Amino acid sequence: MKVLERGTGELLAWYDPDEHRRWVQKNKSARLEDKVIELDTAVSKYIPDGSYLASGGFGHVRVSMALIYEMIRQKKEI
């Protein structure tokens, strides 16, 4: 990880909810379609090496260990 001198760097999220809503309206399909995908396919297709990944849980909501195991199996460099 590169340490920044001035505390600035690539933005990993939107600044405000309205900016996010505009992005969704422009980039996401509202069609009702099946979006189910196998986990191994999802990891290989949507998680490139070098990605930032946040996963967590609280109370009864748990971290997806299957996702973590699949990233390890595919030797992802996160």
MOLIN-V434506 format. One record per residue. N is the residue number from 0. PHI is phi in whole degrees, 0 to 359 (999 if undefined). PSI is psi in whole degrees, -180 to 180 (* if undefined). Layout:
[[N,PHI,PSI] [N,PHI,PSI]]
//
This chain:
[[0,999,132] [1,278,127] [2,273,131] [3,264,139] [4,286,-36] [5,257,0] [6,77,24] [7,238,156] [8,182,-166] [9,297,133] [10,283,128] [11,261,-3] [12,206,178] [13,277,156] [14,286,-38] [15,215,163] [16,298,-35] [17,295,-39] [18,297,-41] [19,295,-43] [20,300,-42] [21,298,-41] [22,298,-45] [23,299,-46] [24,299,-36] [25,280,-35] [26,248,-14] [27,252,143] [28,275,138] [29,264,4] [30,295,145] [31,276,106] [32,217,155] [33,290,123] [34,247,13] [35,290,136] [36,216,147] [37,294,145] [38,299,-43] [39,297,-37] [40,291,-43] [41,298,-44] [42,296,-47] [43,292,-32] [44,274,-38] [45,248,-5] [46,237,88] [47,285,156] [48,304,143] [49,88,4] [50,287,153] [51,269,132] [52,229,128] [53,244,129] [54,213,133] [55,201,175] [56,209,162] [57,211,131] [58,64,-122] [59,278,-8] [60,271,119] [61,250,160] [62,290,142] [63,283,96] [64,293,-30] [65,299,-40] [66,296,-46] [67,297,-45] [68,298,-38] [69,292,-38] [70,295,-39] [71,294,-43] [72,300,-39] [73,274,3] [74,57,45] [75,290,138] [76,256,91] [77,265,*]]
//
